[in-house]
Amino acid sequence: MNDTLLLIDGFNLLSRCYFATSYGRDEATLSRNSKGLFTNALRVTIQKMYTLIQQYEPTHIVVAWDVKRDETKRKNTYALYKDTRADLPMPLIEQYETLKVFFEQVGVAQLSLSSYEADDLIGAFSSRWSMEKKSPAYIYSNDRDLLQLLNEHVSQIIAKKQIGDIVYTAADFEKEYRIDPSQWIDVKALLGDKSDNIPGVPGVGEKAALPLIQQYGSIEEIYAQIEQLDSTFKRYKKKLIDGQELGMLSRELVVIDKDIEAINQTRWDDVRFLYDFQKWSEGIADLELNIMIRS
């Protein structure tokens, strides 16, 4: 039986569960246990984690956590990076701390590294797994930045409204976008990202970004041929020239780091996962969560 790696974007999962269960509600009305700990996001997050484990039967798991945004290398590169994001609500931060303790109790490996974001940790683990294990790796996240990591071994589990989770493969990506997943970096460099406050090339939107990369292959090649730009993109030539510096900066910001020494030195046994019904039962009972699990 092949080993299987499950990589969880921790804050992506926890935040979606939190906002789904707190939308339109005052903090005072959110569910708590008898110890006063908020539990609205914990219940949904732990239930989802259990479901993923039952469905994909991973032999190895890593939950990757972001560090504070001011501590990231991208923030050092671009001072306005993620500058438009609001601070996390206190109940979410509290449940993050509680969830870390729960994962430790049930033997789920977790990692955060100074200056790196969860995307980078996921990128480094998935890249190394692909080269060394050559067996399935699943990334659980709705973050489309991670699409650049897809390959024959790495797929992304994406939650879709009404239809539930889908497993999105490199083949799915290539069929939909007609580029290689690694070229998603160049598309994002042109488009930018409002949620992360990455500028992109002003005036170059979705109608042009993907076709440009489909034709030229990379943002570098676009600028290498900017004077002979295809007439199809004539209206974007000045915008591309004016926005070159921002485009190249944006590319630097969207590239996921796949070579991190600490992860290269991590033993696979350190992130091995064995489901222990007793530990899960005790942890769930201690938090007073209404979650049904089986042995």
GIRA-V136283 format. One record per backbone hydrogen bond with DSSP energy under -1.0 kcal/mol. CO is the residue of the C=O (numbers start at 1). NH is the residue of the N-H. Records with the same first field share a line. If there is no record, write none. Layout:
CO->NH / NH
This chain:
4->59 / 60
5->138
6->62
7->140
8->10 / 64
9->13
10->14
11->15
12->16
13->17
14->18
15->19
16->20
17->21
19->23
22->25
26->29
27->30
31->39
33->36
37->33
39->43
41->45
42->46
43->47
44->48
45->49
46->50
47->51
48->52
49->53
50->54
51->55
52->56
53->57
59->273
60->6
62->8
63->111
64->10
68->71
69->72
72->76
73->77
74->78
78->81
80->83
82->85
89->93
90->94
91->95
92->96
93->97
94->98
95->99
96->100
97->101
98->102
99->103
100->104
101->105
102->106
103->108
109->63
111->65
113->116
115->73
117->121
118->122
119->123
120->124
121->125
122->126
123->127
124->128
125->129
126->130
127->131
128->132
129->133 / 134
136->5
137->155
138->7
139->157
140->9
143->146
144->147
145->148
146->149
147->150
153->137
154->151
155->139
156->168
157->141
158->166
160->164
161->163
164->160
166->158
168->156
169->173
170->174
171->175
172->176
173->177
174->178
180->183
181->184
183->187
184->188
185->189
186->190
187->191
188->192
190->201
193->198
196->82
198->193
201->204
205->208 / 209
208->212
209->213
210->214
211->215
212->216
213->217
218->222
219->223
220->224
221->225
225->228
226->229
230->233
231->234
233->236
234->237
236->240
237->241
238->242
239->243
241->244
243->247
244->248
245->249
246->250
247->251
248->252
249->253
250->254
251->255
260->264
261->265
267->270
268->271
271->61
276->280
277->281
278->282
279->283
280->284
281->285
282->286
283->287
284->289
289->291
